Amino acid sequence: MSIEAKKDAGTERLARSIPEFSLHVGVGRSTIYLEIKAGRLRRIKVGKRSIIGDDDGRAWLKARAAESAP
């Protein structure tokens, strides 16, 4: 099943892979990896996979919005 098909299924997710999170928030994967490296975005390692918890993603997005507010 493709990422788009999963997105359209309407199921609530607790976490997303980095490519899924990137599509979800509309920024590139390289930006996500830079944010993780800078310590501004928390990733969870599950085996070899890296996932972003939805709560962590929301907190990161809220912090970015606060930084860019006039």
C-alpha positions as semicolon CSV with decimal commas, in nm:
position;residue;x (nm);y (nm);z (nm)
1;M;0,000;0,000;0,000
2;S;0,142;0,340;-0,094
3;I;0,187;0,631;0,146
4;E;-0,099;0,815;-0,027
5;A;-0,332;0,517;0,009
6;K;-0,251;0,489;0,379
7;K;-0,309;0,861;0,420
8;D;-0,649;0,835;0,252
9;A;-0,754;0,542;0,472
10;G;-0,837;0,795;0,744
11;T;-0,685;0,597;1,029
12;E;-0,537;0,786;1,319
13;R;-0,164;0,732;1,349
14;L;0,057;0,747;1,657
15;A;0,379;0,787;1,460
16;R;0,505;0,824;1,104
17;S;0,817;0,724;0,919
18;I;1,041;1,013;0,821
19;P;0,922;1,008;0,455
20;E;0,558;1,001;0,572
21;F;0,617;1,280;0,823
22;S;0,793;1,484;0,556
23;L;0,491;1,456;0,325
24;H;0,251;1,521;0,612
25;V;0,410;1,853;0,712
26;G;0,522;1,958;0,365
27;V;0,897;1,985;0,415
28;G;1,178;1,784;0,264
29;R;1,333;1,480;0,427
30;S;1,670;1,653;0,444
31;T;1,511;1,930;0,653
32;I;1,366;1,668;0,887
33;Y;1,708;1,503;0,929
34;L;1,869;1,844;0,996
35;E;1,608;1,920;1,261
36;I;1,672;1,582;1,426
37;K;2,049;1,640;1,419
38;A;2,003;1,989;1,570
39;G;1,798;1,839;1,854
40;R;1,479;2,027;1,766
41;L;1,286;1,719;1,653
42;R;1,281;1,389;1,840
43;R;1,293;1,060;1,653
44;I;1,226;0,716;1,789
45;K;1,437;0,427;1,669
46;V;1,256;0,095;1,624
47;G;1,509;-0,152;1,499
48;K;1,659;0,012;1,191
49;R;1,360;0,239;1,136
50;S;1,328;0,597;1,254
51;I;0,981;0,725;1,330
52;I;0,843;1,057;1,447
53;G;0,572;1,040;1,713
54;D;0,270;1,252;1,630
55;D;0,298;1,438;1,963
56;D;0,665;1,514;1,893
57;G;0,577;1,624;1,540
58;R;0,306;1,858;1,663
59;A;0,537;2,007;1,928
60;W;0,809;2,062;1,666
61;L;0,565;2,229;1,427
62;K;0,426;2,451;1,705
63;A;0,780;2,557;1,802
64;R;0,865;2,640;1,439
65;A;0,546;2,846;1,411
66;A;0,634;3,038;1,727
67;E;0,984;3,113;1,592
68;S;0,849;3,249;1,266
69;A;0,577;3,466;1,423
70;P;0,635;3,840;1,379
